[in-house]
Amino acid sequence: MTDKTGPKYPMGKVSRRFFEDVIARHLGVRRADITVGPANGVDVGVVSLPDGRAMISTTDPIYIVPQYGWERAAWFSFHILASDLTTSGVAPQYITLDWNLPMDIEDDQIETMLRVIDRECKKYGASIVTGHTGRYEGCAYPMVGGATFLAIAPKDGWVTANMARPGNHLLVTKTAALEAAAILSNTFPELMERKLGPDMTKRARALFESMSTVDDALSAASVGLRSGGVWAMHDATEGGVRNAVWEMAQASGLGVEVDLERVRVDPAVAEVSKMFGMDPLDAISEGTLLIAVEPDAVSEVIARLKKATIPTEDVGRFTKKGDPCRDRGRPFHPADRDPFWVAFSRALAGEIS
């Protein structure tokens, strides 16, 4: 619904309050075998199986932006989902795909997307087990369906974002606002070149290939989960790094003491954020992973991420239950709204020239 002032509701995920007041109250039957259900800040659901193993799952839209090129768009759509699933420390194994496509998409464009997804499935050992593909009136990019990624994990061979423990160090990979900078620069390249020049625009656009935490999570998990060193992981999507830190602490029922100035901000991210008036710590950052790690495993986790050419910073630690979330000693909360959506809307409306 719209009026003269624009959309009635903001773009993006519904608010935390709507989740708690509406969604969380309408989740069907309460089952004893659901170990981890829907919750703010938790990327996956977990169901206990009769043999002691666990079934891990995550669901998201199939997100396709043709302007990125069909291959890149399909790669990103796969990794949005795989990034959430692998925060468990387990690679995807089973995939369902529901494609609700626009009427004008060509057969060869569908084939290109399926070929890329097939390639990524084979890379990580996943199989597509069921799905649906069709063209329908009223369907439009970028949301052209939905998918579910699943995996079966051994008993205690998985983690979730709500399992951080007091004393765990908090590691952050890559850069803040990774997705915000990459999406804006790839969607509005001419605008970027006018404002930032070709070299910085090229650097910002290249961030696209980093918008996945799959390799981050699997590299960290290779050290060992739970008593092996890694207790929790969380993908910094909407609300950015600051929101992800807060969500992880809230989900785990802990406080956190961090220095968010330690979070790496790529020079291209800094320039794009300045141009759009975004605080990079609050902007959407698919591809940035938060990892809660036992103190004696920190150096090994960082070393394995470095071997995978993934820069990582130790930004603080989780504290005891009931403590506040503090950044350099000052309590903090996430921003009310991710500034990326404001920036994207302004660029789309031609308000930045």
Buried (B, 14 or more C-beta within 10 A) or exposed (E): EEEEEEEEEBEBEEBBEEBEEEEEEEEEEEEEEBBBEEBBBBBBBBBBEEEEBBBBBBBBBBBBBEEBEBEBBBBBBBBBBBBBBBBBBBBBBBBBBBBBBBEEBEEEBBEBBBEBBBEBBEEBEBEBEEEEEEBEEEBEBBEBBBBBBBBBBEEEBBBBBBBBBBBBBBBBBBBBBBBBBBBBBBBBBEBBBEBBEEEBBBBBBBBBEBBBBBBBBBBBBBBBBBEBBBBBBBBBBBBBBBBBBBBBBBBBEBBBBBBBEEBBBBEBBBBBBEBBEBEBBBBBBBBBBBBBBBEEBBEBBBEBBEEBEBEBBBBBBBBEEEBEBBBEEEEBEBBEBBBBBBBBBEBEEEEBE
